[in-house]
C-alpha cells in the first residue's frame, strides 16, 4: 500500500487499481463512440460566447452571458435534462433522487488578447496545430462542461439506474466574483458527493489559498535626472504576464552599459530596446501562464524590473514600482526576498509570489502581486510578516505608499474525502498509470465552498495548464479520455 499522510490523518491509495465494473467500461466506450464529435461541436458553440465579466455591466444583463445560458437551456432540453436558471448559477440535472452528486464547473472565462492568437480566441481553431482545439475556455472550463453533458447523456441512453441524482452546476463568475455563489450556498443543499472538473488529474485533495498584495505608488515624473515613465505590464491578476514595457529617460552612457549587461543575462525572455522621442523604450516578451503555476511561464514584469537593476532611478511612481519588484520579489517565485513570508508545506509545496499586473491611474501605479499560499502558517502571522516587509521597504526607500490592498486566502487540505479513492481508481484504470496519487494544486476552485469536494481533471499531470494563457487549448485525445472518465465517475458516484 502507498500511504499519503495529510495533517496527521491518512488517505490511502492502493498500489494496484481496483477493477472498474463492466457497466462503466461499456458506458465509457459508448460515450466516446457516440458523442466524441458531438461534444467537440458543442464546445465550439460554448466558446463562441465571449463570457468575460466586465466592469460596468452585470453578469445577468450581459448579452454574452444571456446567450450562453440560452444555449445551455437548449442543450439541456435536447438531451432530456432538467434546467434551473438561478441567476449567476445554472443547474442541469438528471434524475429526481433525493440525494445528489454535484459536478461543479464555471462558464465565465478570462479576457483574451486577440492579437496573440492565430485565429479568434472565441472560435475553435483546429487547424493551426492539428490535434489541438485552441480557444479561450477550451480547458478552463467549457471543455469540461461539454464533456459532462455527454457523459450524462451516455448514461441516460444506456438506461443505467443510479441511486443519486447527477447535477451539473455551471457558475458564471468564478473568475471574478465568488460572492453570488457563496450566497447561493447558504440555501443550496450540500450534495452527497461534490466534484469540481476545473483543475487537474489524478485527484486534487488540496488547493492553495488565492492571496494578493497590491501596493499603490504615487509620485510625478521629474524633468531632470534618470527616470522611468510609461511603466505597464500584465493583462489580469491571475495570469503570469507576457508583456511589460517602460521608457527610460536621461540615461547616461554608464546606464546604457548597465542596461545592456542586464539584458544579456536574461535568457528566458525576449527584450527589445527602441529609441523613442524622449527616451529609450524597453519591452519584454515573456510567456503567459496561470499564476497558480508561475514556473510554467516567464514573468515579463519581473524580468523588466531586472533590466533596470543597478540604474539609480528617480523616485516617481514608476521608479518606486521597479525598485519594489527588484528588492522584494526579483525573479524568485516563492517570496524569499519578501521579508519572512516564505514557507512551504510537505505535501502542498511552497507559497508562490508573482507580480502580475500594473495598473495606472494618473500618476498612481498599482502593482498586483498574486500569492498562492499552502497550509502551514497562521493567517495572522503571515499578515504581520507582510506588514513588516512593506513597512521596512518604505522606510529604507523613503517612500510612502498611497494605499495597500491585502487579501489572504484560505487554503484547503482534505484529510478525508469519501469518494477520492474511487476517482483515483478510475484514473488509474483509464490511463494505466499505476503510480498515480492524490495531488495538490496552486489554483483555487469552487471546491472550497463544498464539504469534502475534490477536483478531477480536466488537465493531465505533467502537462502545462493552458487556461489563463494566451495559448489555451485542449486536445482531441484529452476530450476523449475525459469523456470516458467522467462517464465512469458519474456511474460510480451515482451509486455510492
C-alpha positions in Angstrom: 0.0 0.0 0.0 1.1 3.6 -0.7 0.1 6.0 2.0 -0.1 9.8 1.8 -0.3 11.4 5.2 -2.2 14.7 5.4 -2.3 16.7 8.6 -1.9 13.8 10.8 -4.5 11.6 9.1 -4.2 9.3 6.2 -5.7 8.9 2.7 -4.7 5.5 1.4 -4.0 5.0 -2.2 -4.0 1.4 -3.4 -0.8 0.4 -5.2 -2.9 -1.5 -7.9 -6.1 -0.1 -9.2 -9.4 -1.6 -8.4 -11.4 -3.1 -11.3 -13.9 -0.8 -12.9 -17.2 -2.6 -13.4 -18.2 -3.7 -16.9 -21.2 -1.4 -17.0 -19.0 1.6 -16.5 -16.4 0.4 -19.1 -19.2 -0.3 -21.7 -20.8 3.1 -21.0 -17.5 4.9 -21.3 -16.9 3.2 -24.7 -20.4 4.0 -25.8 -20.0 7.7 -24.8 -16.8 8.1 -26.9 -18.1 6.1 -29.9 -21.4 8.0 -29.9 -20.6 11.6 -28.7 -17.0 12.4 -29.3 -17.6 14.5 -32.3 -20.8 15.9 -30.8 -19.0 17.2 -27.7 -16.5 19.0 -29.9 -19.3 20.6 -31.8 -20.9 21.7 -28.5 -17.6 23.0 -27.2 -17.3 25.1 -30.4 -20.8 26.6 -29.6 -19.9 27.3 -26.0 -16.6 29.1 -26.7 -18.3 31.3 -29.3 -19.8 33.3 -26.4 -17.1 35.6 -25.0 -18.3 35.2 -21.4 -15.8 37.6 -19.9 -17.2 39.6 -16.9 -16.6 43.3 -17.4 -16.7 46.3 -15.1 -19.8 48.4 -15.5 -22.1 45.6 -16.8 -23.5 42.9 -14.6 -23.4 39.2 -15.5 -27.1 39.0 -15.5 -27.6 41.8 -18.1 -24.5 41.0 -20.3 -25.8 39.7 -23.7 -22.9 37.2 -24.0 -24.0 35.5 -20.7 -27.6 35.7 -21.6 -26.9 33.9 -24.9 -24.6 31.4 -23.2 -27.4 30.5 -20.8 -29.9 30.2 -23.6 -27.5 27.7 -25.3 -27.2 25.7 -22.1 -31.0 25.7 -21.7 -31.4 24.5 -25.3 -28.8 21.7 -24.9 -30.4 20.6 -21.6 -33.8 20.2 -23.3 -32.4 18.5 -26.3 -30.5 16.0 -24.1 -33.5 15.3 -21.8 -32.3 17.0 -18.7 -34.0 19.5 -16.3 -32.7 23.1 -16.2 -32.7 25.7 -13.5 -31.6 29.3 -14.0 -30.6 30.8 -10.6 -29.1 34.0 -12.0 -25.4 33.6 -11.6 -25.7 29.8 -11.5 -27.3 27.3 -13.9 -28.1 23.8 -12.7 -28.6 21.0 -15.3 -29.9 17.8 -13.8 -30.5 14.1 -14.5 -32.8 12.2 -12.1 -35.2 13.1 -9.2 -33.5 11.1 -6.5 -33.4 12.6 -3.0 -29.6 12.6 -2.8 -27.3 14.1 -5.5 -23.8 14.3 -6.9 -22.9 17.8 -7.9 -20.4 18.3 -10.7 -19.0 21.8 -10.3 -17.9 23.9 -13.3 -17.9 27.5 -14.4 -18.9 29.2 -17.7 -17.1 32.5 -17.4 -13.6 32.9 -18.9 -10.6 35.3 -18.5 -10.0 38.0 -21.1 -8.1 37.1 -24.3 -5.9 39.4 -26.3 -6.9 38.6 -29.9 -3.6 39.9 -31.2 -1.8 37.0 -29.6 -3.9 34.3 -31.2 -3.5 32.9 -34.7 -7.3 32.9 -35.1 -10.1 34.4 -33.0 -9.8 33.3 -29.3 -13.6 32.8 -29.3 -13.7 30.4 -32.3 -12.3 26.9 -32.2 -9.1 26.8 -34.1 -8.4 23.1 -35.1 -6.1 23.8 -38.0 -3.2 25.9 -36.7 -1.9 22.9 -34.6 -3.6 19.7 -35.7 -4.9 17.7 -32.7 -5.4 20.7 -30.6 -8.6 22.7 -30.1 -7.4 26.2 -29.5 -9.8 28.8 -28.0 -10.4 30.7 -24.8 -12.3 28.4 -22.4 -11.4 25.1 -24.0 -9.5 23.9 -20.9 -11.0 26.3 -18.4 -13.9 25.4 -18.3 -16.1 24.9 -21.3 -14.5 21.7 -22.5 -15.4 20.2 -19.1 -19.0 21.4 -19.4 -19.4 19.8 -22.9 -17.8 16.6 -21.6 -20.1 16.4 -18.6 -23.2 16.9 -20.7 -22.4 14.0 -22.9 -21.3 11.8 -20.1 -24.7 12.3 -18.6 -26.4 11.7 -22.0 -24.5 8.4 -22.5 -25.6 7.2 -19.1 -29.2 8.2 -19.9 -29.1 6.5 -23.3 -27.9 3.2 -21.7 -30.7 3.2 -19.2 -28.3 2.9 -16.3 -30.0 3.1 -12.9 -28.4 5.5 -10.4 -29.1 5.9 -6.7 -28.2 9.6 -6.7 -29.2 12.5 -9.0 -26.5 13.9 -11.2 -26.5 17.8 -11.1 -24.1 19.8 -13.3 -23.5 23.2 -11.7 -22.3 26.0 -14.0 -21.3 29.1 -12.2 -20.9 32.3 -14.2 -18.5 34.5 -12.1 -15.8 32.1 -10.9 -13.0 34.2 -12.4 -14.1 37.5 -10.9 -16.7 37.3 -8.0 -17.4 34.4 -5.7 -20.0 36.4 -3.7 -23.1 35.3 -5.6 -22.1 31.6 -5.3 -21.3 32.0 -1.6 -24.8 33.4 -1.2 -26.4 30.5 -3.1 -24.5 28.0 -1.0 -26.4 29.3 2.1 -29.5 27.6 0.8 -28.1 25.0 -1.7 -28.4 21.6 -0.1 -25.0 20.0 0.2 -24.6 17.1 -2.1 -23.7 13.5 -1.1 -20.6 14.0 -3.2 -19.1 17.0 -5.0 -16.5 17.0 -7.7 -15.1 20.1 -9.5 -13.9 19.5 -13.0 -11.9 22.7 -13.1 -8.4 21.6 -12.2 -6.1 18.6 -12.7 -5.9 14.9 -12.5 -5.4 12.5 -10.9 -7.4 13.7 -7.8 -6.9 17.1 -6.2 -7.4 17.0 -2.4 -5.6 20.3 -1.6 -5.7 23.8 -3.0 -3.6 26.8 -2.1 -5.3 30.0 -1.0 -5.5 32.8 -3.6 -3.9 35.9 -2.0 -3.0 39.4 -3.0 -0.7 42.2 -2.0 -1.4 45.3 -4.1 0.6 48.5 -3.2 -0.2 51.8 -4.9 2.8 54.0 -5.7 2.5 57.7 -6.2 4.8 60.5 -7.4 5.2 62.6 -10.5 7.9 62.1 -13.1 10.7 64.7 -12.9 12.1 66.6 -15.8 15.7 66.1 -14.9 17.6 63.1 -13.6 17.4 59.5 -14.7 13.8 58.2 -14.5 11.3 55.8 -16.0 7.8 56.5 -17.3 5.0 54.7 -19.1 5.6 51.5 -17.0 3.0 48.9 -17.9 2.5 45.2 -18.0 0.1 42.3 -17.5 -3.4 41.5 -18.6 -5.2 40.3 -15.4 -4.2 39.3 -11.9 -4.4 35.6 -12.3 -2.1 35.4 -15.3 1.7 35.4 -15.4 2.2 38.5 -17.7 3.5 38.0 -21.2 4.3 41.7 -21.9 5.8 44.6 -20.0 7.5 47.8 -21.0 8.8 51.1 -19.8 10.6 54.2 -21.1 13.9 55.2 -19.7 14.8 58.9 -19.8 18.1 60.8 -19.4 20.2 57.7 -19.4 24.0 58.1 -19.2 26.5 56.0 -21.1 27.1 54.1 -17.9 23.3 53.5 -17.5 23.1 52.2 -21.1 26.0 49.8 -20.4 24.3 48.5 -17.3 21.1 48.1 -19.2 22.8 46.1 -21.9 24.6 44.0 -19.4 21.4 43.1 -17.6 19.6 42.3 -20.8 22.4 39.9 -21.8 21.8 37.9 -18.7 18.2 37.2 -19.4 17.8 34.0 -21.4 14.1 33.2 -20.9 12.5 36.3 -22.3 12.9 38.5 -25.4 13.9 42.1 -24.8 13.6 44.9 -27.4 15.2 48.3 -27.0 14.0 51.1 -29.2 14.6 54.8 -29.3 11.5 57.0 -28.8 11.1 60.7 -28.9 12.0 61.3 -25.3 14.0 58.3 -24.3 14.6 54.5 -24.7 11.7 52.1 -24.6 12.4 48.7 -23.2 9.9 46.0 -24.0 9.9 42.5 -22.6 8.1 39.5 -24.1 7.7 36.6 -21.7 5.4 33.6 -21.6 2.0 33.7 -20.1 0.7 31.0 -17.7 -1.8 30.6 -15.0 -0.5 32.4 -12.0 -1.1 29.3 -9.8 1.8 27.7 -11.8 4.3 30.6 -12.1 7.0 28.1 -13.0 5.1 27.3 -16.2 5.7 30.8 -17.6 8.3 33.6 -17.7 7.1 36.7 -16.0 7.6 39.8 -18.2 7.1 42.3 -15.3 9.7 40.7 -13.1 12.2 40.5 -16.0 11.5 44.1 -17.0 12.4 45.2 -13.5 15.5 43.1 -13.7 16.6 45.1 -16.7 16.9 48.2 -14.6 18.9 46.7 -11.7 21.9 48.9 -10.9 20.5 52.0 -12.5 19.7 54.7 -9.9 16.2 55.8 -10.8 14.2 58.9 -9.6 11.5 58.1 -7.0 8.5 58.7 -9.2 5.7 56.1 -9.1 7.3 54.1 -12.0 10.7 54.0 -10.3 9.2 53.1 -7.0 7.3 50.1 -8.6 10.5 48.9 -10.3 12.5 49.1 -7.1 9.8 47.3 -5.1 9.8 44.4 -7.6 13.6 44.2 -7.6 14.0 44.4 -3.9 11.1 42.3 -2.6 10.4 39.9 -5.4 13.0 39.7 -8.2 13.0 36.6 -10.3 12.3 34.3 -7.3 8.9 32.6 -7.3 8.5 31.9 -3.6 8.7 35.2 -1.7 12.3 34.5 -0.3 13.1 38.3 -0.7 9.8 39.5 0.7 10.8 39.7 4.4 9.9 36.5 6.2 6.8 35.5 4.3 8.2 32.5 2.5 7.3 29.0 3.7 6.4 25.6 2.4 4.3 22.5 3.2 5.4 19.0 2.8 2.5 18.0 0.6 1.2 21.3 -0.8 4.6 22.8 -1.6 5.8 26.4 -1.3 3.9 29.6 -1.4 4.3 31.3 -4.7 4.6 35.1 -5.2 4.2 36.7 -8.6 3.9 40.3 -9.8 1.1 40.0 -12.4 -0.5 43.4 -13.2 0.5 47.1 -13.4 -2.5 49.4 -13.5 -2.1 53.2 -13.9 -4.4 55.9 -12.7 -2.9 59.3 -13.5 0.4 59.4 -11.6 -0.5 56.5 -9.4 0.5 52.9 -10.2 -1.0 49.8 -8.5 1.1 46.6 -8.7 -0.8 43.4 -8.1 1.3 40.6 -6.5 -0.6 37.4 -6.7 0.3 34.9 -4.0 -0.8 31.2 -3.6 -0.4 30.0 0.0 -0.4 26.5 1.4 -1.4 25.4 4.9 1.3 25.6 7.5 1.4 29.3 8.5 -1.2 31.1 10.6 -3.0 33.9 8.7 -2.3 36.5 11.4 1.4 35.7 11.3 1.5 35.9 7.5 -0.3 39.3 7.7 2.1 40.6 10.3 5.1 39.4 8.1 3.7 41.1 5.1 3.0 44.3 7.0 6.6 44.3 8.4 8.1 43.7 5.0 6.1 46.6 3.5 6.9 48.9 6.4 10.7 48.1 6.2 10.7 48.7 2.4 9.0 52.1 2.7 11.4 53.2 5.5 14.6 52.1 3.6 13.4 53.7 0.3 11.9 56.8 1.9 8.6 56.1 0.2 5.1 56.4 1.5 2.8 54.0 -0.3 -0.5 55.7 -1.1 -2.6 52.5 -0.5 -2.1 48.8 0.2 -4.7 46.2 -0.5 -4.1 42.8 1.1 -6.1 39.6 0.7 -5.1 36.5 2.4 -7.0 33.5 1.1 -7.7 30.3 3.0 -6.0 27.1 1.6 -7.9 23.8 1.5 -6.5 20.4 2.6 -8.8 17.4 2.9 -7.7 14.7 5.4 -10.5 12.5 4.2 -12.9 12.6 1.2 -15.2 9.5 0.9 -15.1 9.5 -2.9 -11.4 10.3 -3.5 -10.2 6.7 -3.8 -13.0 5.8 -6.2 -11.9 8.6 -8.5 -8.3 7.6 -8.3 -9.2 4.1 -9.3 -11.0 5.4 -12.3 -8.0 7.5 -13.3 -5.6 4.5 -12.9 -7.9 2.2 -15.0 -8.3 4.5 -18.0 -4.7 5.9 -18.1 -2.8 2.8 -17.0 -0.9 5.0 -14.5 -0.3 2.7 -11.6 1.7 5.3 -9.7 -1.0 8.0 -9.7 -1.8 9.5 -6.4 -3.5 12.4 -4.7 -2.2 15.9 -5.6 -2.2 19.5 -4.5 -2.6 22.5 -6.8 -1.8 26.2 -6.6 -5.1 27.2 -8.1 -8.3 27.7 -6.2 -11.7 26.3 -7.4 -15.2 26.4 -6.1 -14.5 23.1 -4.3 -13.7 25.3 -1.3 -17.4 26.1 -0.9 -18.5 22.4 -0.6 -18.0 19.8 2.1 -15.3 17.3 1.1 -15.2 18.4 -2.6 -12.3 17.1 -4.7 -11.2 18.0 -8.2 -11.0 15.5 -11.1 -9.4 16.9 -14.2 -9.6 18.1 -16.9 -5.8 18.6 -17.3 -3.3 15.9 -17.1 -0.4 15.7 -14.7 2.9 16.7 -16.1 1.3 18.9 -18.8 1.3 22.7 -18.7 -2.1 24.0 -17.8 -3.1 26.4 -20.5 -6.1 28.1 -19.0 -5.5 31.8 -18.4 -2.7 31.7 -21.0 -2.8 33.3 -24.5 -2.5 29.9 -26.0 -5.3 28.0 -24.3 -6.2 24.6 -25.8 -7.4 21.1 -25.1 -6.5 18.2 -27.3 -9.0 16.0 -29.1 -7.5 13.0 -27.4 -7.8 14.6 -24.0 -11.5 15.3 -24.6 -11.9 11.6 -25.5 -10.2 10.5 -22.3 -12.2 12.9 -20.2 -15.4 11.7 -21.6 -14.5 8.1 -20.7 -13.5 9.0 -17.1 -16.4 11.4 -16.5 -18.9 8.8 -17.6 -17.4 6.2 -15.3 -17.2 8.8 -12.5 -20.9 9.6 -12.7 -21.9 6.0 -12.7 -19.6 5.2 -9.7 -20.6 8.2 -7.6 -24.2 7.9 -8.7 -24.4 4.5 -7.0 -22.2 5.1 -3.9 
